[in-house]
């Protein structure tokens, strides 16, 4: 039982870390991401640090350094990201920007699916904390 619990926690932590690593890396590779972030009304001073922070959080989660701290950092980040998405969801559908949460991979405007995806990521983090 203890081994399976440890394994679930390990897998949850690594998957959560890989989500952050990929999100941050894809943002850095996408020249349009800063413009997409501006359309989401992310403050200009914050835009350049989002992707590097995601990469740092993801890297520490994958290697397992200070895991609990970085799981919480990821959860807080996802909560802030979700608040930004909720604010954008209040716009008429025709005015909603593309999320660009994973750089240029996003092609559809923000929708409820964006929040559900973040909720699933949060469940992964909670699994890493519990197990």
C-alpha positions, 0 to 999 in steps of 0.5 A: 500500500505504501509503495503504491501511494508513493508511486501515485504521488511521484507520478502526480508530481512529475506530470504536474511538473511536465505540464508547467515545463511544457507550458513555459517552454511553449510560451517562450517559443511563441513570439505571439504569446506576449500579445495574447497575454496582453489581450488577456489583460495580464499586466505588462510587467508580469508577462516576461516572467510568467514562462520562466517561472513556469519552467522553474516550478516545473523543473523543480517538480520533475527533479523532486526538489522542495516538492511541497513548496513547488506544488503549492507554487504551481497551485497558486499559479493555476489559481491566478491563471484561472482567475484571468480566464474567468475574467476573459470568459465574461467577454462576449464569445466573439471577443474572447482571446485565444488562451495561449496557455501552451503557446501557439498550440492554442487556436480556439478562444477561451472557453469553459474547457480552459477552466476544466483543464486547469481544474484537472491540473489542480487535481493532479497537484492535489494528488501529489500533495496527498500521496 
